[in-house]
Amino acid sequence: MSEPAPRQVARRRTHHLGRLLAGACLAGALTATATGATAGQAHAAEAGVVLTNPQTQTATESALGTHWVRLFATWPDLEPQRGVYSQGWLSYYDQTFKALPPGTKVIVDVVDSPSWETGSSDEHTPPANPNDYAAFVAFLANQWGSRVAAYELWNEEDAGIWWTGGPNAAAYTQLLKAAYPAIKSAEPKATVVLGGLTGNDYPFVEGVYAAGGKGYFDAVGVHTDTACNVLSPYEFLRGPDGRMIPDSFLAYREVHSVMLANGDDKPIWMTELSWRTTSATCAEGAWAGQKPQGVSDATQARYLSQAYHCLAQDSYVKVALWFDLQDEGRVLSGLVRGDGSRKPAFAAMQDYARKGDQLSEPCGTLSGPRLRVLSPSNHVSYSGALPIHVVATDAKGVYRIKLEIDGKLIRNYESHWLPLSSSGTLMWQHAKHLSFGRHTLTILAYDNQQNVTVVRLTITHRHARGGRHH
């Protein structure tokens, strides 16, 4: 085969956007200690790798012992003119399929648009007519039949660099609606995957559902190999709304919550996950020049095992693929170095492929601090000022205690020093000015990952009788 690997592959990971973990510079302060299912109770996601140069990597992939590979199919390469298909490229894929170990399951990610479709030389421009893309993918499904187990529709369509013009969930949904029935007609058993999202972009998934996308995919694809991510898969950050931010590894659980909220129990496929191995300083996004870009080889191997351990807790994650098998250019996230030597993560993946999840440690702290309310008691009846005394404890530190009355803030007790125990104490004088009757006193305690424990008490302001409160 004289032609090079698909052009999309060659430039696939020269970046990975600037949507970094908003607090990734706090990596040294973030730790994880919470509960999770043990290995004996766990479901193991099926593992695999992304091949960016398949015909030179299949022998190495075979040694891993995994059973999934992900390949890219670039529309402009395969159909350079409308209705004219490149026999060279079709032969390339035929040879690739034959070279894979027996029993290998293949995901093909169909990306980009030819200029005859869009009138633009920018291949990341979305199709002018979604039905043209659908016809092309249906052609591939007819051509390849059962040799391809799944089709992933586009790549990181929630990012402007891969979907020119900026993310547009409604427009992408039209692509799903056109392509899904076309693929199913050509190859009914093929799994159709909503194109892998940048991070765990659950707001985009919400947009797809809002645009009527339910029923037009069999799985949701997510990518957790966000640039300059040096946090353990056990560590995460929450946004102001209390949800994990999309770039947190564990935020695939937020994606699942969105799906369930829309009455959809389809699986999640993590079609890219990885951590880079480099001592370079981050050159991308909000933290460029301020934090490391990667981790050590040993840490990468440990994070790989931890990531698959986390996924094993959630049976709805069916497939998880490492991006990529071998280091490529400046993207040093492979299991194998550019010179062909294997990193420790290669052995970690082999171990997972052979034995499944062997870890029993907790995966991610999801519960808030222990919270004790010493005063007032629930259903207390009082007059005058109200004494409030609460204590929060957490093995990894208490970040904030917040007091609210009927949803309005009373007081914030906050410490960036993350003490193991923190208290909130005051004689609340304003309580005497509340309207008579029942009110809701809410106490919230947060740890450093914004996990929260909430206690709600009913208090009743009564008319003073003899000047006492109790």
C-alpha positions as CSV (number, residue, x, y, z in Angstrom):
1,M,0.0,0.0,0.0
2,S,1.7,3.2,-1.1
3,E,-0.7,5.7,0.2
4,P,-0.2,7.1,3.7
5,A,-2.4,6.6,6.7
6,P,-5.6,8.8,6.6
7,R,-4.9,12.5,6.8
8,Q,-7.2,12.8,9.7
9,V,-5.1,10.4,11.7
10,A,-1.9,12.3,11.1
11,R,-3.3,15.5,12.7
12,R,-5.6,13.8,15.1
13,R,-3.9,14.9,18.3
14,T,-1.8,18.0,17.7
15,H,-4.0,19.5,20.4
16,H,-6.8,18.7,22.7
17,L,-8.5,22.0,23.3
18,G,-8.2,24.4,26.1
19,R,-11.1,23.2,28.2
20,L,-8.7,22.0,31.0
21,L,-9.8,21.0,34.4
22,A,-10.6,24.4,35.9
23,G,-8.5,23.8,38.9
24,A,-6.0,21.3,37.6
25,C,-3.2,23.3,39.2
26,L,-4.6,22.1,42.5
27,A,-3.6,18.5,41.6
28,G,-1.3,18.3,44.5
29,A,-4.1,19.2,46.9
30,L,-6.7,16.9,45.5
31,T,-7.0,13.4,46.8
32,A,-9.5,10.6,46.8
33,T,-10.7,8.3,49.5
34,A,-14.3,7.4,49.0
35,T,-16.2,4.2,48.7
36,G,-16.6,2.1,45.6
37,A,-17.4,-1.5,44.7
38,T,-14.7,-4.1,45.1
39,A,-13.2,-6.0,42.2
40,G,-15.2,-9.0,43.0
41,Q,-18.4,-7.1,42.5
42,A,-17.3,-5.2,39.5
43,H,-18.2,-5.2,35.8
44,A,-15.2,-4.8,33.6
45,A,-15.5,-2.5,30.6
46,E,-14.0,-4.1,27.4
47,A,-10.7,-2.6,26.7
48,G,-9.0,-1.7,23.4
49,V,-6.8,0.9,21.7
50,V,-7.0,3.5,19.0
51,L,-4.7,2.7,16.0
52,T,-3.5,5.8,14.2
53,N,-1.3,3.8,11.8
54,P,-3.0,0.4,11.8
55,Q,-0.9,-1.5,9.3
56,T,2.3,-1.0,11.3
57,Q,0.7,-1.4,14.7
58,T,-1.4,-4.6,14.5
59,A,1.4,-6.9,15.7
60,T,1.9,-4.7,18.8
61,E,-1.8,-4.5,19.4
62,S,-2.0,-8.3,19.2
63,A,0.5,-8.6,22.0
64,L,-1.8,-6.5,24.3
65,G,-4.5,-9.1,24.3
66,T,-7.3,-6.5,24.0
67,H,-10.2,-7.1,21.7
68,W,-11.2,-3.7,20.4
69,V,-9.6,-1.3,18.0
70,R,-10.7,2.1,16.8
71,L,-9.8,3.4,13.3
72,F,-10.6,6.6,11.5
73,A,-12.3,6.7,8.1
74,T,-11.9,10.1,6.5
75,W,-14.7,10.9,4.0
76,P,-12.7,13.2,1.7
77,D,-10.1,10.4,1.3
78,L,-12.6,7.6,0.6
79,E,-15.0,9.6,-1.6
80,P,-12.9,12.3,-3.3
81,Q,-15.7,13.0,-5.8
82,R,-19.4,12.5,-5.3
83,G,-20.2,8.9,-6.0
84,V,-16.5,8.0,-6.8
85,Y,-14.8,5.9,-4.2
86,S,-11.1,5.5,-3.8
87,Q,-10.2,1.9,-4.5
88,G,-6.8,2.5,-2.9
89,W,-8.2,3.4,0.4
90,L,-10.8,0.7,0.3
91,S,-8.0,-1.8,-0.3
92,Y,-6.1,-0.2,2.6
93,Y,-8.9,-0.9,5.0
94,D,-9.4,-4.5,3.6
95,Q,-5.8,-5.2,4.3
96,T,-6.0,-3.6,7.8
97,F,-9.0,-5.8,8.7
98,K,-7.2,-8.9,7.6
99,A,-4.1,-8.0,9.6
100,L,-6.0,-7.7,12.9
101,P,-5.9,-10.6,15.3
102,P,-8.9,-13.0,14.9
103,G,-11.9,-11.9,17.0
104,T,-10.9,-8.2,17.1
105,K,-13.9,-5.9,17.2
106,V,-13.6,-2.7,15.1
107,I,-15.0,0.7,15.7
108,V,-14.7,3.0,12.7
109,D,-14.9,6.8,13.4
110,V,-16.2,8.5,10.2
111,V,-15.0,12.1,10.1
112,D,-14.7,15.2,7.9
113,S,-16.4,16.4,4.8
114,P,-15.0,16.6,1.2
115,S,-14.9,20.0,-0.5
116,W,-17.5,18.9,-3.1
117,E,-19.9,18.5,-0.2
118,T,-19.3,21.8,1.6
119,G,-17.6,24.1,-1.0
120,S,-14.9,24.6,1.6
121,S,-11.3,23.4,1.8
122,D,-11.7,23.0,5.6
123,E,-12.5,19.3,6.0
124,H,-13.9,19.9,9.5
125,T,-16.8,21.8,8.0
126,P,-20.0,19.9,8.8
127,P,-21.9,18.4,5.8
128,A,-24.1,20.8,3.9
129,N,-26.6,17.9,3.6
130,P,-26.6,15.3,6.4
131,N,-28.1,12.8,4.0
132,D,-24.9,12.9,2.0
133,Y,-22.9,11.9,5.0
134,A,-25.5,9.2,5.8
135,A,-25.2,7.8,2.3
136,F,-21.5,7.6,2.7
137,V,-21.6,5.8,6.0
138,A,-24.2,3.4,4.6
139,F,-21.8,2.7,1.7
140,L,-19.1,1.8,4.2
141,A,-21.5,-0.4,6.2
142,N,-22.5,-2.2,3.0
143,Q,-18.8,-2.5,2.0
144,W,-17.5,-3.8,5.3
145,G,-20.4,-5.7,6.7
146,S,-19.8,-7.6,9.9
147,R,-16.1,-6.8,9.8
148,V,-16.9,-3.5,11.5
149,A,-18.8,-3.8,14.8
150,A,-19.6,-0.1,15.4
151,Y,-19.6,3.3,13.6
152,E,-18.8,6.4,15.5
153,L,-20.4,9.5,13.9
154,W,-17.9,12.3,13.7
155,N,-15.2,13.2,16.3
156,E,-15.6,15.8,19.1
157,E,-18.4,17.6,17.3
158,D,-18.8,19.7,20.5
159,A,-15.5,21.4,19.7
160,G,-15.1,24.1,17.1
161,I,-11.7,22.8,15.9
162,W,-13.4,19.6,14.8
163,W,-16.8,21.0,13.9
164,T,-16.1,24.3,12.1
165,G,-18.4,27.1,13.1
166,G,-18.6,26.0,16.7
167,P,-20.6,23.2,18.5
168,N,-24.2,23.0,17.4
169,A,-26.1,20.2,19.1
170,A,-29.2,20.7,16.9
171,A,-27.2,20.5,13.7
172,Y,-25.3,17.4,14.9
173,T,-28.6,15.8,15.8
174,Q,-29.7,16.1,12.2
175,L,-26.6,14.2,11.2
176,L,-27.6,11.4,13.7
177,K,-31.1,11.3,12.4
178,A,-29.9,10.9,8.8
179,A,-27.1,8.4,9.5
180,Y,-28.6,6.1,12.1
181,P,-31.3,4.6,10.0
182,A,-29.0,4.4,6.9
183,I,-26.4,2.4,8.9
184,K,-29.1,0.1,10.4
185,S,-30.5,-0.6,7.0
186,A,-27.1,-1.6,5.6
187,E,-25.8,-3.5,8.7
188,P,-28.5,-3.9,11.4
189,K,-26.1,-5.4,13.9
190,A,-23.7,-2.5,13.9
191,T,-23.6,-0.3,16.9
192,V,-24.0,3.4,16.2
193,V,-22.0,5.6,18.6
194,L,-22.7,9.3,19.2
195,G,-19.4,10.8,18.2
196,G,-16.9,11.0,21.1
197,L,-17.3,14.2,23.0
198,T,-14.5,16.4,24.3
199,G,-14.3,15.3,27.9
200,N,-17.6,14.2,29.3
201,D,-19.6,17.0,27.7
202,Y,-23.0,16.4,29.2
203,P,-24.4,19.9,28.3
204,F,-23.9,18.9,24.7
205,V,-25.7,15.6,25.3
206,E,-28.5,17.6,26.9
207,G,-28.7,19.6,23.7
208,V,-28.9,16.5,21.5
209,Y,-31.8,15.2,23.6
210,A,-33.5,18.6,23.4
211,A,-33.1,18.5,19.6
212,G,-34.9,15.1,19.4
213,G,-31.8,12.9,19.2
214,K,-33.1,10.1,21.4
215,G,-33.4,6.9,19.5
216,Y,-30.8,7.8,16.9
217,F,-27.7,6.3,18.6
218,D,-27.0,3.1,20.5
219,A,-24.2,4.4,22.7
220,V,-22.8,7.8,23.7
221,G,-19.1,8.3,23.0
222,V,-16.9,10.3,25.4
223,H,-13.2,11.3,25.5
224,T,-11.4,11.7,28.7
225,D,-7.9,12.3,27.4
226,T,-8.1,16.1,27.9
227,A,-4.9,18.0,27.4
228,C,-2.6,18.5,30.3
229,N,-4.7,16.4,32.6
230,V,-2.4,15.2,35.4
231,L,-5.1,14.3,37.9
232,S,-5.8,10.7,39.0
233,P,-9.1,9.3,37.6
234,Y,-10.2,9.3,41.2
235,E,-10.0,13.1,41.5
236,F,-12.5,15.5,40.1
237,L,-13.8,19.0,40.5
238,R,-17.4,20.3,40.7
239,G,-18.8,23.4,39.1
240,P,-21.0,26.0,40.9
241,D,-24.1,23.8,40.1
242,G,-22.6,20.9,42.1
243,R,-22.0,18.7,39.0
244,M,-18.6,17.4,38.1
245,I,-17.0,19.6,35.4
246,P,-17.0,17.8,32.0
247,D,-13.2,17.4,31.9
248,S,-13.2,15.4,35.1
249,F,-12.7,11.7,34.3
250,L,-15.5,10.6,36.5
251,A,-17.9,13.0,34.9
252,Y,-19.0,10.2,32.6
253,R,-21.4,9.6,35.5
254,E,-22.9,13.0,34.8
255,V,-23.4,12.0,31.1
256,H,-25.2,8.9,32.4
257,S,-27.4,11.0,34.7
258,V,-28.4,13.1,31.7
259,M,-29.3,10.0,29.7
260,L,-31.4,8.6,32.5
261,A,-33.1,12.0,33.0
262,N,-34.2,11.6,29.3
263,G,-35.5,8.1,29.8
264,D,-32.5,6.6,28.0
265,D,-30.5,3.7,29.5
266,K,-28.2,3.2,26.6
267,P,-24.5,2.5,27.4
268,I,-21.5,4.8,27.3
269,W,-18.4,4.0,25.2
270,M,-15.2,5.8,26.2
271,T,-13.6,5.8,22.8
272,E,-10.6,7.8,24.1
273,L,-8.9,7.8,27.5
274,S,-5.2,8.4,28.4
275,W,-2.6,10.5,30.2
276,R,0.4,11.9,28.5
277,T,4.0,11.0,29.6
278,T,6.1,14.1,29.4
279,S,7.9,16.5,31.6
280,A,7.0,19.4,29.4
281,T,5.0,22.3,30.7
282,C,1.4,22.6,29.5
283,A,1.2,24.6,26.3
284,E,-2.6,24.5,25.9
285,G,-5.6,26.2,27.4
286,A,-6.2,28.3,30.5
287,W,-3.2,26.8,32.4
288,A,-0.7,27.1,29.6
289,G,2.8,27.6,31.1
290,Q,1.5,27.1,34.6
291,K,1.4,23.3,35.2
292,P,2.8,20.1,33.8
293,Q,1.5,18.6,30.6
294,G,1.9,15.0,31.6
295,V,2.9,12.5,34.2
296,S,5.7,10.0,34.6
297,D,5.6,6.6,32.9
298,A,4.9,4.8,36.2
299,T,2.1,7.2,37.0
300,Q,0.5,6.7,33.6
301,A,0.5,2.9,34.3
302,R,-1.1,3.4,37.7
303,Y,-3.8,5.8,36.3
304,L,-4.6,3.3,33.6
305,S,-5.4,0.6,36.2
306,Q,-7.3,3.1,38.3
307,A,-9.3,4.3,35.3
308,Y,-10.5,0.8,34.4
309,H,-11.1,0.1,38.1
310,C,-13.5,3.1,38.2
311,L,-15.2,2.0,35.0
312,A,-15.7,-1.4,36.4
313,Q,-18.0,0.1,39.1
314,D,-20.5,1.2,36.4
315,S,-21.9,-1.5,34.2
316,Y,-23.3,1.0,31.7
317,V,-19.7,1.7,30.5
318,K,-19.3,-1.1,28.0
319,V,-16.1,-0.2,26.0
320,A,-13.1,1.9,26.9
321,L,-10.2,2.5,24.4
322,W,-6.8,4.0,25.1
323,F,-5.7,6.8,22.9
324,D,-3.5,5.8,21.3
325,L,-1.4,2.7,21.0
326,Q,1.9,4.5,20.2
327,D,3.3,8.0,20.8
328,E,2.7,10.3,17.8
329,G,4.5,13.6,17.3
330,R,4.1,15.8,20.4
331,V,1.2,13.7,21.8
332,L,3.0,11.3,24.1
333,S,0.0,9.4,25.5
334,G,0.7,6.0,23.9
335,L,1.4,2.7,25.6
336,V,4.4,2.4,23.3
337,R,7.1,5.0,22.7
338,G,7.8,6.3,19.2
339,D,10.8,4.0,19.0
340,G,8.7,1.0,19.6
341,S,9.8,0.4,23.3
342,R,7.0,-0.4,25.7
343,K,6.0,1.8,28.6
344,P,4.9,0.4,32.0
345,A,1.3,1.2,30.9
346,F,1.6,-1.5,28.2
347,A,2.0,-4.2,30.8
348,A,-0.8,-2.6,32.9
349,M,-3.1,-2.9,29.9
350,Q,-2.0,-6.5,29.3
351,D,-2.7,-7.3,32.9
352,Y,-6.2,-5.8,32.7
353,A,-6.9,-7.6,29.4
354,R,-5.9,-11.0,30.9
355,K,-7.3,-10.7,34.5
356,G,-9.8,-7.9,34.5
357,D,-10.0,-5.3,37.3
358,Q,-7.8,-6.4,40.2
359,L,-8.1,-3.3,42.4
360,S,-10.3,-3.1,45.5
361,E,-9.4,0.5,46.6
362,P,-12.0,3.3,46.6
363,C,-12.7,5.2,43.4
364,G,-13.4,8.9,43.9
365,T,-14.8,10.6,47.0
366,L,-18.5,11.2,46.2
367,S,-19.8,11.8,49.8
368,G,-19.5,15.0,51.7
369,P,-18.1,15.6,55.2
370,R,-19.6,14.1,58.3
371,L,-21.9,16.8,59.7
372,R,-23.1,17.1,63.3
373,V,-25.7,19.7,64.4
374,L,-25.3,20.4,68.1
375,S,-27.8,23.3,68.1
376,P,-30.6,23.8,67.3
377,S,-32.5,20.5,67.4
378,N,-34.9,19.6,64.7
379,H,-38.5,20.9,65.3
380,V,-37.3,23.3,67.9
381,S,-39.6,26.1,68.9
382,Y,-37.8,29.3,69.8
383,S,-38.2,33.0,70.5
384,G,-35.5,35.7,70.4
385,A,-32.0,34.9,69.1
386,L,-31.2,31.4,68.0
387,P,-27.9,29.6,68.9
388,I,-26.4,27.6,66.0
389,H,-23.5,25.2,66.5
390,V,-22.5,22.8,63.8
391,V,-19.3,20.7,63.3
392,A,-18.1,19.1,60.0
393,T,-15.3,16.6,59.8
394,D,-13.6,15.0,56.8
395,A,-10.4,12.9,56.5
396,K,-9.3,15.0,53.6
397,G,-10.3,18.4,54.8
398,V,-13.4,20.6,55.2
399,Y,-13.6,23.5,52.7
400,R,-16.9,25.2,53.7
401,I,-19.8,25.2,56.0
402,K,-22.8,27.2,54.8
403,L,-25.9,28.1,56.8
404,E,-29.2,29.1,55.0
405,I,-32.7,30.0,56.2
406,D,-35.5,29.3,53.7
407,G,-32.9,29.2,50.9
408,K,-31.3,32.5,51.8
409,L,-27.7,32.7,53.1
410,I,-27.1,33.3,56.8
411,R,-23.3,32.7,57.0
412,N,-20.4,31.1,55.2
413,Y,-17.5,29.6,57.1
414,E,-14.7,28.9,54.6
415,S,-11.1,27.7,54.9
416,H,-8.6,27.2,52.1
417,W,-6.4,25.4,54.6
418,L,-8.8,22.4,54.6
419,P,-8.9,21.6,58.3
420,L,-9.9,18.1,59.2
421,S,-12.6,19.5,61.4
422,S,-14.4,22.8,61.1
423,S,-17.2,24.4,63.1
424,G,-19.8,27.1,62.6
425,T,-21.0,28.8,65.8
426,L,-23.1,31.9,66.3
427,M,-25.9,33.4,68.3
428,W,-28.1,34.3,65.4
429,Q,-29.7,37.6,66.3
430,H,-31.6,38.0,63.1
431,A,-33.7,34.9,64.0
432,K,-35.8,37.1,66.2
433,H,-36.9,39.1,63.1
434,L,-38.2,36.0,61.2
435,S,-41.9,35.8,60.7
436,F,-43.7,33.8,63.2
437,G,-44.2,30.2,62.2
438,R,-42.2,27.4,60.6
439,H,-38.9,27.9,58.7
440,T,-36.3,25.7,57.2
441,L,-32.7,25.9,58.4
442,T,-30.3,24.3,56.0
443,I,-26.7,23.4,56.9
444,L,-24.3,22.4,54.1
445,A,-20.8,21.1,54.5
446,Y,-18.4,20.8,51.6
447,D,-15.1,19.1,51.1
448,N,-12.3,20.2,48.8
449,Q,-13.9,18.5,45.8
450,Q,-17.2,20.3,46.5
451,N,-18.9,17.1,47.7
452,V,-21.7,18.3,50.0
453,T,-23.6,17.0,53.0
454,V,-26.9,18.7,53.6
455,V,-29.0,18.7,56.8
456,R,-32.4,20.4,56.9
457,L,-34.1,21.3,60.1
458,T,-37.5,22.7,60.8
459,I,-37.6,25.5,63.3
460,T,-40.6,27.4,64.6
461,H,-40.5,31.0,65.6
462,R,-43.0,31.5,68.3
463,H,-44.2,34.5,70.3
464,A,-42.2,35.1,73.4
465,R,-43.7,33.7,76.6
466,G,-41.8,34.6,79.7
467,G,-38.8,35.6,77.6
468,R,-37.3,32.1,77.3
469,H,-36.5,30.0,74.2
470,H,-35.9,26.3,74.1
